[in-house]
């Protein structure tokens, strides 16, 4: 049994070592997103990782502990800053299946930080003019055709404001559609 364990460990180590051979480098990509209008820059931080920064004006709902509203659809339209570190894990697999990895098309896990500023329009009362959120995510990012871009990610979110109000929201998602420049 012990010999089998050692052989299994060595096989796993060999597969892991050779499975991450350097066959791809992430790319620098400028994007324009239009669901929540913004400009995004994604820059490489390693062979399989990137850091993205997006600045824009977006639509969002209110966080339960940071907003007070009447019944109905809750909305906040405000400027935002979205920072996200992504680690791609399936780029070599996509290459092996002759799928595109252009413009960092792949699956990833990430850590995301987002902040919103003073509202342009809203139908709620906010506890503070600024709110912030941290979020670990799992997501996919794809390039379709010449320039079309899709990003979807999901995960739990910890949110807070400048007044000390905070809580956790179990599932938040992001959907971005736009164009790679």
Secondary structure, DSSP 8 states (H G I E B T S, - for coil): -HHHHHHHHHHHHHHHHHHT-S------EEEEETTTTEEEEEEEEETTEEEEEEEEEEEE---TTTEE--SS---EEEEEEEEEEEEE--HHHHHHTT---TTT-EEEEEEEEEEEEEEEEESSEESSS-EEEEEEEEEEEEEETTTEEEEEEEEEEEEEETTS-EEEEEEEEEEEEEEE-
